[in-house]
Amino acid sequence: MKYLHPEELHVGEFLASYPADTPVVMLNLLKFNVQANYLPGDEAQPCSGGQAFARYAQGVTPLIAGCGGSQVWQGRPAAMLIGPQDKDWNLAALVKYPSAQAFVDMVSSPAYQAVAFHRTAALEDSRLIAHQEL
């Protein structure tokens, strides 16, 4: 099964159960399409999934900063030492937000929606895992 977008139910449960005003670090695991899957009507030139994700990153980076967030780290997974060997993620990234609500507000904003189509076109599969710092 492929996963590209959070389900509304999971977002609601996340907001209800995550401590308010507590920073959250999102672990993003991303698998890119070979060719970006833009929809008819999307205003974008054909490109690879990696290039489409770079377009998304260019648009979302100021939005992350604008809500008080920051990218903590990103890298390419090198080897799966524990776990299924069939997952070949292209990119892993850690992004910190000041709160769960700040994250949800950002991804719900019109500015985010205006760039999110690049992410959808870029990805074959993804995981987004919220972490509370100890």
N, C-alpha and C positions, 0 to 999 in steps of 0.2 A: 504494500500500500504506500502511496506517495502522500506527502504532506507539504502544503505550501502556505496555508493561512491558518491563523488561530481560529478555533471554533468559539462562537459567542458564549456558549455555556462555560467553556474553560476560562475565558477571560473574566466572566462574572464571578466564578469560583475563586479565581486568583485574586481579584480585588477584594472579595469578601474575607478571604482567609489570610492575606498577606498583611503584616503589621503596617499601619499607616505611618507615613513619614520615616520609613526605614528604607535605606538604599537597596536597590535590587541590581544584581549583575546578571545579564542575559548571555547565555552560551548559545551561539548560533553555529550550527553545523549545516553546511551548504554544499549541494551537488548541482553543478551547472549543466544545462542542456548544451549539447554540441552546438546547435544553432538556436538562437533566441526565438521563442515562440510568441511573437507579437501578434495581436489580434487585428483583423481588418479594422481600419479606422485609427489604430494607434499611430501617432506621429513619431515614427522612429525608423531609421535606416536599418536594413538587415545587418546582423552582426552575430558574433558568437554569444553563448550564454555568459561567459566571463566578461565580455565587453558590455553586455546589457547590465550586468551587476555593477560594473564600474560606473555606468551612467546613474544607476540607482544610488550608489554610494556618494557620488558627487552631489546629488540632490538632498540626500537624507543627512549628511554630515552636519550641515548648518542647523537642521531641525533638532538633531540630538543635542548640539551645543546650546541651542535656544531654550531647551527645556531643562538645562542644567546637567545634562548627561555628557559622557565622554567615552570614546573607545579606549579600552584598557589594553587590548592586545589582539593581534590577528596573526595567523600563520597557516601553512599548508600541512595537513596531517601527513606524517611520514610513514607510519606503519600501525597496524592494528595488532596490539600485543595481547589484549584481552577483549573478546567479543567476536561477533560474526565477521568473517573475512569478506563478505559480499558487499559491504558498504565502503565505498570509495569517495569520501568527502573531498571536495576541492578546496574548501576554506573553512577554518574555524575562527570565530571572533568572540571576544568578550566585550560587552558594552554595558557601562554602569549608568544607571538612572537614579535620581535622588529619591524616587518613590515609585511604587507600582502605578499609582495614579498618573504620575508624570509620563510614564511610558505609554499608558493607555490613551491619555490625552494627545500625545504626539501622534500615535498611529491612527487616531480617529480624526485628526485635523485635515482640513481641505488641502493644506500645503503638502502633507504626507501623501494623501490620496493622489495628488497630481504627479508624484514621482514613483508611486508603488507599482505601477504597471511595468516598469523596467525590471523590478524584482520578480514579479510573476512570470514575465517572459524569460528571464534568466534561468530560473530554477527548475530542475527536474525533481528535486526532493529537498527537504530541509527539516531541521529540528530547531526548536527554540525552547530553551530550558531556563526557567527563572531560578536564581540562587540567592539565598540570604547569607550575607557575610557572617562569619562567626566572630 
